[in-house]
C-alpha cells in the first residue's frame, strides 16, 4: 500500500458485487485529526462511501501546503493511482495539483474552496498544462459570513442614537478562499449597519490557541466589545476562554458567533454560550461522493446543475437542529440513504438534493 508523506491514513474498503472492483477515491484532507470539523467531514464521507460501495482513503496534511502537494504527487505519479482524487483549494494549492494530474488518468474533484480569479486566469492561459476538473462543490461562504454578523446584530438589538456597537472579528488564514469570502460577507453586513464598528480583524489560523492569545490582548484594548464574529468554532472557543478569564460570561455581556457544527459548538449554542452558529458544510465531501459514484455509473453529472456548483449549506442553526445534529453525530450513516440521492434515471431538470434539510428529515 502507498505510504503517504506526513499524512494520517484512514482506509475504508468496500466491494460492490462479487467480482466488481470498487471505485477508489483519495481525499486530501487539509486539516488534522485534532480538528473536529475536518474529522466530522471525513466521517460523513466515510458514511457515504460505505453506502455507495466505494473504496475511500483519506490523508491529512495538518494545514501544510507542501505536504498536500507531496501527497498529491505520490498519489498521482505512483503505481497505485486512485480513480478519483478529491482535494481542497486550501492555501491556493489547486493549480499545482491540476498540473501534477495532467495525463495521469485520475479524475479530479474539488470541494470547499473555488478557484480564485487569478488561478483561473493562470490556467486559462496554459490549458495544456493542467488537467481538467470533473467538478466541484463549494458552500456559500460569503453569505455565511454575512448571515452570521446579521444574526449577532439582531440579537444585540437596537442601540440609542449616537451610540455604537463594538465588534471584534477572528478569521482563519489570509490565503484561504473560504476565510476571504466569509470576511467579505461580514463586511457586507457591516456596510448595512453603520452603528456597528469593527475594532479589529485578526487572523488566528483557524486555531483555538492563537485566537485565545489574541483575544486576551484585544479584550484589554477594547473593553467595550459586545460582539465577536469568528470564522470557525475553534477560534470562537479561544476568544470565549479569554473573555471568561476577564470575569465575563459568554452570551451575556458579549455575544459570540461561530461556523461549524462540532458537538462542542452545538452544545455551546444550546447552553447559550454561543449566540449564533452556522453550519452544514461538513457534508460537502459526502455529497461529492454521490457525484463520483454517479460518474462511475456513467452519469454526466454536469447535466444536473452544472460542473461547478455552489450549495447554500451554511445556514443558521436553531436549537431544534442543534439537538438533531447531536443525535446524528452518534449514528453510523447520519440517517442518509446516499444511494437515493443519485441522479441516475432522472431528467436533466432534476437537481441533487444536497442540503442540511436532507439530514433533518
WOHU-V143714 format. One record per pair of residues at least 24 apart in sequence whose ideal C-beta (glycine too) atoms are under 10 Angstrom apart, sorted by the first residue. I is the first residue (numbers start at 1). J is the second residue. Records with the same first field share a line. If there is no record, write none. Layout:
BEGIN
I: J, J
END
This chain:
BEGIN
1: 57, 80
2: 26, 57, 59, 71, 74, 75, 78, 79, 80, 81, 82
3: 74, 78
4: 28, 57, 58, 59, 60, 61, 67, 70, 71, 72, 74, 75, 78
5: 59, 61, 66, 67, 68, 69, 70, 71, 72, 73, 74, 75
6: 59, 60, 61, 62, 64, 66, 67, 68, 70, 71
7: 57, 58, 59, 60, 61, 62, 67, 68, 70, 71, 74
8: 32, 33, 42, 58, 59, 60, 61, 62
9: 57, 58, 59, 60, 71
10: 42, 43, 45, 46, 56, 57, 58, 59, 60
11: 46, 55, 56, 57, 58
12: 42, 45, 46, 47, 49, 50, 54, 55, 56, 57, 58
13: 49, 50, 54, 55, 56, 57
14: 49, 50, 51, 52, 53, 54, 55, 56
15: 53, 54, 55
16: 52, 53, 54, 55, 293, 296
17: 53
20: 53
21: 55, 83
22: 49, 52, 53, 54, 55, 56, 83, 296
23: 49, 52, 53, 54, 55, 56, 82, 83, 84, 107, 289, 292, 293, 295, 296, 297
24: 54, 55, 56, 57, 80, 81, 82, 83, 84, 85, 106
25: 49, 52, 54, 55, 56, 57, 58, 82, 83, 84, 85, 86, 107, 109, 285, 288, 289, 292, 293, 296
26: 55, 56, 57, 58, 59, 71, 72, 75, 76, 80, 81, 82, 83, 84, 85, 86, 87, 106
27: 56, 57, 58, 59, 60, 82, 84, 85, 86, 87, 88, 109, 111, 285, 288, 289
28: 58, 59, 60, 61, 67, 68, 69, 71, 72, 75, 85, 86, 87, 88, 90, 93, 97, 111
29: 58, 59, 60, 61, 62, 68, 71, 86, 87, 88, 90, 285
30: 60, 61, 62, 63, 64, 65, 67, 68, 87, 88, 89, 90, 91, 93, 112, 113, 176, 206
31: 60, 61, 62, 63, 88, 90, 206
32: 60, 61, 62, 63, 64
33: 58, 60, 62
34: 60, 62, 207, 208, 234
35: 60, 62, 63, 206, 207, 208, 232, 233, 234, 260, 262
36: 232, 233, 234, 260, 261, 262, 263, 264, 265, 282, 329
37: 206, 232, 233, 234, 259, 260, 261, 262, 265, 279, 281, 282
38: 62, 63, 88, 206, 260, 282, 285
39: 262, 282
40: 260, 261, 262, 263, 279, 282, 283, 285, 325, 329, 334
41: 88, 111, 112, 260, 281, 282, 283, 284, 285, 286
42: 282, 285, 286
43: 282, 285, 286, 329, 332, 334
44: 282, 283, 284, 285, 286, 287, 289, 328, 329, 333, 334, 336, 338, 359
45: 86, 111, 282, 283, 284, 285, 286, 287, 288, 289
46: 285, 286, 289, 332, 333
47: 283, 286, 289, 328, 331, 332, 333, 334, 335, 336, 338
48: 283, 285, 286, 287, 288, 289, 290, 292, 293, 333, 334, 336, 338, 339, 341
49: 285, 286, 289, 292, 293, 338
50: 289, 332, 333, 338
51: 286, 289, 290, 293, 332, 333, 334, 336, 337, 338, 339, 340, 341
52: 286, 289, 290, 292, 293, 294, 296, 297, 338, 339, 341, 342
53: 293, 296, 339
54: 83, 84, 289, 292, 293, 296, 338
55: 82, 83
56: 82, 84, 86, 285, 289, 292
57: 82
58: 86, 285
61: 87, 88, 90, 91, 93
63: 90, 91, 172, 173, 176, 205, 206, 207
64: 90, 91
65: 90, 91, 92, 93, 96, 175
66: 91, 93
67: 93
68: 93, 94, 96, 97
69: 93, 96, 97, 99, 100
71: 97
72: 96, 97, 98, 99, 100, 101, 106, 108
73: 97, 100, 101
74: 100
75: 100, 101, 104, 106
76: 100, 101, 102, 103, 104, 105, 106, 108, 131
77: 101, 104
78: 104
81: 105, 106
82: 106, 107
83: 107, 292, 295, 296
84: 108, 109, 134, 288, 289, 291, 292, 293, 295, 296
85: 109, 110, 131, 134
86: 110, 111, 112, 134, 136, 137, 284, 285, 288, 289, 292
87: 111, 112, 113
88: 112, 113, 138, 176, 177, 178, 284, 285
89: 113, 114, 115, 116, 119, 136, 138, 176, 177, 178
90: 172, 173, 175, 176, 177, 178, 179
91: 173, 174, 175, 176, 177
92: 116, 118, 119, 175, 176, 177
93: 175
94: 119, 123, 130, 133, 136, 177
95: 119, 120, 122, 123, 126, 129, 130
96: 130
97: 130, 131
98: 123, 129, 130, 131, 132, 133
99: 123, 126, 129, 130, 131
100: 130, 131
101: 130, 131, 132, 133
102: 128, 129, 130, 131, 132
103: 131
104: 131
105: 131
106: 131, 134
107: 131, 132, 133, 134, 135, 292, 295, 296
108: 132, 133, 134, 135, 136
109: 133, 134, 135, 136, 137, 285, 288, 289, 291, 292, 295, 301
110: 134, 135, 136, 137, 138, 288, 308
111: 135, 136, 137, 138, 139, 281, 284, 285, 286, 287, 288
112: 136, 137, 138, 139, 141, 176, 177, 178, 281, 284, 285, 288
113: 138, 139, 141, 176, 177, 178, 179, 180, 181
114: 138, 139, 141, 177, 178, 181, 308, 310
115: 177, 308
116: 175, 177, 180
119: 177
132: 307
133: 307, 308
134: 288, 291, 292, 295, 301, 302, 307
135: 288, 291, 292, 295, 301, 302, 305, 306, 307, 308, 309
136: 284, 288, 291, 306, 307, 308, 309, 310
137: 281, 283, 284, 285, 287, 288, 290, 291, 305, 308, 309, 310, 311, 313, 352, 354
138: 177, 178, 181, 281, 284, 308, 309, 310, 311, 313
139: 178, 181, 182, 259, 278, 279, 280, 281, 282, 283, 284, 310, 311, 312, 313, 314, 315
140: 181, 185, 278, 280, 281, 310, 311, 312, 313, 314, 315
141: 176, 177, 178, 179, 180, 181, 182, 183, 184, 185, 231, 259, 278, 281, 310, 313, 314
142: 178, 180, 181, 182, 183, 184, 185, 186, 187, 188, 310, 314
143: 181, 182, 184, 185, 188, 278, 310, 312, 314, 315
144: 178, 181, 182, 185, 186, 231, 259, 278, 279, 280, 281, 312, 313, 314, 315, 316
145: 169, 171, 178, 179, 180, 181, 182, 183, 184, 185, 186, 187, 188, 189, 229, 231, 257, 259, 278, 314
146: 181, 182, 184, 185, 186, 187, 188, 189, 190, 192, 314
147: 185, 186, 189, 257, 276, 278, 314, 315, 316
148: 182, 185, 186, 189, 229, 230, 231, 257, 258, 259, 276, 277, 278, 314, 316
149: 182, 185, 186, 187, 188, 189, 190, 192, 193, 196, 198, 227, 229, 257, 276
150: 185, 186, 188, 189, 192, 193, 276, 316
151: 189, 255, 257, 275, 276, 277, 278, 316
152: 186, 189, 196, 226, 227, 228, 229, 255, 256, 257, 275, 276
153: 189, 190, 192, 193, 195, 196, 227, 255, 276
154: 275, 276
155: 227, 251, 255, 257, 275, 276
156: 193, 195, 196, 226, 227, 254, 255, 275
158: 195
159: 193, 195, 196, 226
160: 195
161: 195
162: 195
163: 195
164: 194, 195, 196, 197, 199, 224, 226
165: 193, 195, 196, 197, 198, 224, 225, 226, 227, 255
166: 196, 197, 198, 199, 200, 222, 223, 224, 225, 226, 227, 228, 254
167: 193, 196, 197, 198, 199, 200, 201, 222, 225, 226, 227, 228, 229, 255
168: 198, 199, 200, 201, 202, 214, 215, 218, 219, 221, 222, 225, 226, 227, 228, 229, 230, 239, 243, 254, 256
169: 198, 199, 200, 201, 202, 203, 204, 218, 227, 228, 229, 230, 231, 235, 239, 257
170: 200, 201, 202, 203, 204, 205, 206, 210, 211, 214, 215, 218, 228, 229, 230, 231, 232, 234, 235, 236, 238, 239, 256, 257, 258
171: 201, 202, 203, 204, 205, 206, 211, 229, 230, 231, 232, 235
172: 203, 204, 205, 206, 207, 230, 231, 232, 234, 235, 259
173: 203, 204, 205, 206, 231
174: 203, 205
175: 203
176: 203, 205, 206, 231
178: 206, 231, 232, 259, 281, 314
179: 203, 204, 205, 206, 231, 232
180: 231
181: 231
182: 229, 230, 231, 232, 259, 278, 314
183: 229, 231
185: 229, 231, 314
186: 229, 231, 257
189: 229
190: 229
196: 226, 227, 229
197: 222, 224, 225, 227
198: 227, 229
199: 224, 225, 227
200: 225
201: 229
202: 235, 239
203: 231, 235
204: 230, 231, 232, 234, 235, 236, 238, 239
205: 234, 235
206: 230, 231, 232, 233, 234, 235, 260
207: 232, 234, 235, 238
208: 232, 233, 234, 235, 236, 237, 238, 239, 240, 241
209: 234, 235, 238, 241
210: 234, 235, 238
211: 235, 236, 237, 238, 239, 240, 241, 242
212: 237, 238, 239, 240, 241, 242, 243, 245
213: 238, 242
214: 238, 239, 242
215: 239, 240, 241, 242, 243, 245, 246
216: 241, 242, 243, 245, 246
217: 242
218: 242, 243
219: 243, 245, 246, 248, 254
220: 246
224: 254
225: 253, 254, 255
226: 253, 254, 255
227: 254, 255, 256, 257, 275, 276
228: 254, 255, 256, 257, 258, 275
229: 255, 256, 257, 258, 259, 276
230: 256, 257, 258, 259, 260, 274, 276
231: 257, 258, 259, 260, 278
232: 258, 259, 260, 262, 265, 278
233: 257, 258, 259, 260, 261, 262, 264, 265, 266, 268, 269, 274, 277, 278, 279
234: 258, 260, 262, 264, 265
235: 259, 260
236: 260, 264, 265, 268, 273, 274, 276, 277
237: 262, 264, 265, 268, 273, 274
240: 268, 273, 274
243: 273
244: 273
249: 273
250: 274, 275
251: 275
257: 316
258: 317
259: 314, 317
260: 314, 317
261: 317, 321, 322, 325, 326, 328, 329, 356, 359
262: 325, 329
263: 322, 325, 326, 329, 330
265: 317, 322, 325
266: 317, 319, 321, 322, 323, 324, 325, 326, 329
267: 322, 323, 326
268: 322
269: 316, 317, 318, 319, 321, 322, 323, 325
270: 319, 322, 323, 326
272: 319
274: 317, 322
276: 316, 317
277: 315, 316, 317, 318, 321, 322
278: 313, 314, 315, 316, 317
279: 313, 314, 315, 316, 317, 321, 322, 325, 356
280: 311, 312, 313, 314, 315, 316, 317, 321, 325, 354, 355, 356, 357, 358, 359, 360
281: 311, 312, 313, 314, 315, 356
282: 313, 325, 334, 356, 359
283: 311, 313, 334, 336, 354, 355, 356, 358, 359
284: 311, 313, 354
286: 333, 334, 336, 338, 341, 354, 358, 359
287: 311, 313, 336, 338, 341, 352, 353, 354, 355, 358
288: 354
289: 338, 341
290: 336, 338, 339, 340, 341, 342, 343, 352, 353, 354
291: 341, 342, 343, 352, 354
293: 338, 339, 341, 342, 344
294: 341, 342, 343, 344, 352
297: 342, 343, 344, 345
298: 344
299: 342, 343, 344, 345, 346
300: 343, 348
301: 343, 352
302: 348
303: 343, 346, 347, 348, 349, 350
304: 342, 343, 346, 347, 348, 349, 350, 351, 352
305: 343, 348, 350, 351, 352, 354
309: 351, 352, 354
311: 352, 354, 355, 356
312: 354, 355, 356
313: 354, 355, 356
314: 356
315: 355, 356, 357
317: 356
320: 360
321: 356, 357, 359, 360
324: 356, 359, 360, 361
325: 356, 359, 360
328: 359, 360
334: 358, 359
335: 359, 360, 361
336: 361
END
